[in-house]
Amino acid sequence: MSGTRGGVGRIVGMGIALALALVLLIAGEARAEKYSVAQCGWFVGADADWADNTGGLKFRPDAFCVPPGPDPFDGAHLKSLTREGQAAVAGTHFGRWRWSAPAGTWITKVRASWWHALHDGFEQRVGVVGPGGFEAFRSAGATDTTPTEFVAGFATPMSAFEDRLLCARAETRSCSLDAQSWSGLRALTITLEDPQAPGAATGGELLDGGWRRGTQAVSISASDVGSGVRFAETTLDGARVALTELPCAKVSVAGEWRASQMRPCGTGAQLSHTVATTEFSDGPHAVGACAADFAGNTGCAPARTVLIDNNPPAHPRAAALAGGDGWRRGNEFDLAWTNPGQGPASPIAGAGWRLTGPGGYDSGVRFAPGRDRASLDDLAVPAAGEYALSLWLRDEAGNEAPAAAVTVPLRFDDVPPGVAFAPAGAGESPPREVSAAVADADSGPAAGTIFFKRAGAPSWTELPTRLAAPGARGRATLSAPLPQLGPGTYLFRVDALDAAGNAASSTRRADGTEMSVRREPPSAALLFARLRGAPGRGDSLTVPFGTAALLGGRLTRADGSGLAGRDVRVVARPLRGSVLPAETRTVRTGERGGFELRLGPGPSRRLSVSFAGDGGFGAAERPPLELRVRAAISLRVVPSALRTGEVLRLSGRVRGRGAPIPRRGKLVAIQYLEASTRRWRPALIIRTDRRGRFHARYRFRYVTSPTAIRLRATALAEERWPYAPGSSRTVTVHVGDR
């Protein structure tokens, strides 16, 4: 028998690819299925037992089912033989091979090849064991050593199949053993009916309740009383997610899997499947498990509902601090937000948060539990400074995404700013403005006011103060213009606020001295100024059109020594009729108090020169200076020679930089040079058009002899014309006989 069963190890496996081809049936009402068992052939041994009802005295077995060569049937056989050296055996005695159906199954069909050598009353009988015992369906009493195939089916369930070598005589008679008799059998295909489906039950962490995520295990307990459990599968929403083929004794025959044992598979199995829940949507799903036996019967465990959620909640919406996210003096923060909708996924189970801040502070990850939590109350930071609170959500399945956190600033400052007036410098005395440095490392300087009062006065006066940040974080400067102060001693105070509302006040400089300013009565200052340009100089100067002029002067003490580095203010106001605005310029005195300013081309102007006073010197002002500019005019005559009585045509143009031509036109005089007096006398008075152009005709009636007459056009002075009279170049006209 050991040689027979050893052949099972030579079965050629087909692998899991063919196993997956098995279609598991949907659980339902069980129906009988069949399976076939291959024996003694196809390199398969025999799952049969041999017996001798003589007690092993008269018969012996011989099994050779797995030949070593490539031919699976080369010499393969199962034989029962009479023993050599025995004389005879009593009738009804036999040796036999038996194949028993596993509990819960029965044999419905047998196909095999048989052959035999039979002498002196021996027969080979093949049959089945039913309710009435052994029933032979085929027998032979003569020798035939050629293997011959037979097939038999059975309407009544049969529990076993037997091949007997029988002394077919009555018990009172015997069969001679002088000539050896034997029966042979091979290439058996036994078909069994298995009416009972396997049972299946489920368990494992996926079915432990609550929300599940990631990779989860499902355990399956499967059992079968017939052909045994061959496959087990796990389904999610009816779709297979895992399949296990259990070890079974089988062989492929002509493309068909046959059992190589009567019960090819184990009757019970405990196995576990790993289910990747990440491949399924969030929400409830139905988990099932089914088992199939070798015959193809399928049994399924009742489906169970599981809750799956693999996706973290979205970040909190509209996260905001009560009172806003600005700086505050109280170390208490209440944070609220709106939770995103979860749909079919698991509810919000709480909020994760982490606080980081100055000096590498890190609170580590904290978790605040609570279904649908939407707030964190009474948060506090360890010290003054600006901190970042990262906030994210965790659901009941344990999903969270700190990387998708929202960040809320927590700004706490209970330290007042440092403030002090700037130390007295080596610059001008007294200063033009007063300033104080403010330092606050946390919320930073936010506002401040500088006050002053005369020493001994009961109340302070506020100055217009501005806050300027010099660029360094946490530092700023408060400054205010120094007011016009009369002689005396004045005290100053600065109040500062940081962005959290902490206040500080000081009346001292950074070096600890009291901030005060002493005003001495001003000394007298003298201001001299005059105009210079072609062709002269003085308090009043007339220059040609388009010509620049120079304003020069000197600022001195009463003893005549110059005041250097002082600003002199010059205001140039064009005369009426100009469209140009008044121009204010500042010129700084040189080492000896002198100054000079170029006055560009333009209309006539009145100039005011003044010194506002500073550095202990009083104000000084020069009486107004007058810069007159001649008007620009041109003249053209046609013809240049004519007879007495003929018409002379005159034309030209008046130009006015920065001054429009009067609405009625500009008044122009056509003048001639009187030879006897060498004076210019008017010949015509005319007006230009709106563009400053003029055209005129003149007839010389009383010239009796040829005469050369010199003419010019003059733009006359008049109201709302900001130019002094100006004349054109002289034009000579010859009048008389030609």
HELIX and SHEET records of a PDB file:
HELIX    1   1 SER A    2  GLY A    6  1                                   5    
HELIX    2   2 GLY A    7  ARG A   10  5                                   4    
HELIX    3   3 ILE A   16  ALA A   19  1                                   4    
HELIX    4   4 GLU A  205  LEU A  207  5                                   3    
HELIX    5   5 THR A  277  GLU A  279  5                                   3    
HELIX    6   6 PRO A  358  GLY A  360  5                                   3    
HELIX    7   7 PRO A  402  ALA A  404  5                                   3    
SHEET    1   A 4 GLU A  33  GLN A  39  0                                        
SHEET    2   A 4 TRP A 182  ASP A 194 -1                                        
SHEET    3   A 4 HIS A  77  THR A  82 -1                                        
SHEET    4   A 4 PHE A  59  PHE A  64 -1                                        
SHEET    1   B 4 GLU A  33  GLN A  39  0                                        
SHEET    2   B 4 TRP A 182  ASP A 194 -1                                        
SHEET    3   B 4 TRP A 106  ALA A 117 -1                                        
SHEET    4   B 4 ASP A 144  MET A 158 -1                                        
SHEET    1   C 5 ASP A  49  ASP A  52  0                                        
SHEET    2   C 5 PHE A  94  SER A 100 -1                                        
SHEET    3   C 5 ALA A 160  CYS A 167 -1                                        
SHEET    4   C 5 PHE A 122  GLY A 130 -1                                        
SHEET    5   C 5 GLY A 133  ALA A 140 -1                                        
SHEET    1   D 2 ALA A  88  ALA A  90  0                                        
SHEET    2   D 2 SER A 174  SER A 176 -1                                        
SHEET    1   E 3 GLY A 199  GLY A 203  0                                        
SHEET    2   E 3 THR A 215  SER A 223 -1                                        
SHEET    3   E 3 GLY A 268  ALA A 276 -1                                        
SHEET    1   F 5 TRP A 211  ARG A 212  0                                        
SHEET    2   F 5 THR A 298  ILE A 308  1                                        
SHEET    3   F 5 GLY A 283  ASP A 293 -1                                        
SHEET    4   F 5 VAL A 229  LEU A 236 -1                                        
SHEET    5   F 5 ALA A 239  GLU A 245 -1                                        
SHEET    1   G 2 LYS A 250  VAL A 253  0                                        
SHEET    2   G 2 GLU A 256  ALA A 259 -1                                        
SHEET    1   H 3 ARG A 317  LEU A 321  0                                        
SHEET    2   H 3 PHE A 333  THR A 338 -1                                        
SHEET    3   H 3 SER A 375  LEU A 379 -1                                        
SHEET    1   I 3 TYR A 361  ASP A 362  0                                        
SHEET    2   I 3 ILE A 348  GLY A 357 -1                                        
SHEET    3   I 3 ARG A 366  PRO A 369 -1                                        
SHEET    1   J 4 TYR A 361  ASP A 362  0                                        
SHEET    2   J 4 ILE A 348  GLY A 357 -1                                        
SHEET    3   J 4 GLY A 385  ASP A 395 -1                                        
SHEET    4   J 4 VAL A 406  PHE A 412 -1                                        
SHEET    1   K 4 GLY A 418  PHE A 421  0                                        
SHEET    2   K 4 GLU A 433  ALA A 439 -1                                        
SHEET    3   K 4 ARG A 475  PRO A 481 -1                                        
SHEET    4   K 4 ARG A 466  ALA A 468 -1                                        
SHEET    1   L 4 THR A 461  GLU A 462  0                                        
SHEET    2   L 4 PRO A 445  ARG A 454 -1                                        
SHEET    3   L 4 GLY A 488  ASP A 498 -1                                        
SHEET    4   L 4 ALA A 503  SER A 506 -1                                        
SHEET    1   M 4 THR A 461  GLU A 462  0                                        
SHEET    2   M 4 PRO A 445  ARG A 454 -1                                        
SHEET    3   M 4 GLY A 488  ASP A 498 -1                                        
SHEET    4   M 4 SER A 516  ARG A 519 -1                                        
SHEET    1   N 4 GLY A 536  GLY A 538  0                                        
SHEET    2   N 4 ALA A 525  GLY A 533 -1                                        
SHEET    3   N 4 ALA A 549  ARG A 557 -1                                        
SHEET    4   N 4 GLY A 594  LEU A 599 -1                                        
SHEET    1   O 5 SER A 540  VAL A 543  0                                        
SHEET    2   O 5 ALA A 620  VAL A 629  1                                        
SHEET    3   O 5 ARG A 605  PHE A 611 -1                                        
SHEET    4   O 5 ASP A 567  PRO A 574 -1                                        
SHEET    5   O 5 GLU A 583  ARG A 588 -1                                        
SHEET    1   P 3 ALA A 632  VAL A 638  0                                        
SHEET    2   P 3 VAL A 647  ARG A 655 -1                                        
SHEET    3   P 3 ARG A 693  ARG A 699 -1                                        
SHEET    1   Q 5 ALA A 641  LEU A 642  0                                        
SHEET    2   Q 5 VAL A 731  VAL A 735  1                                        
SHEET    3   Q 5 THR A 707  ALA A 715 -1                                        
SHEET    4   Q 5 LEU A 667  GLU A 674 -1                                        
SHEET    5   Q 5 ARG A 679  ARG A 687 -1                                        
SHEET    1   R 4 ALA A 641  LEU A 642  0                                        
SHEET    2   R 4 VAL A 731  VAL A 735  1                                        
SHEET    3   R 4 THR A 707  ALA A 715 -1                                        
SHEET    4   R 4 GLY A 726  SER A 727 -1                                        
END                                                                             
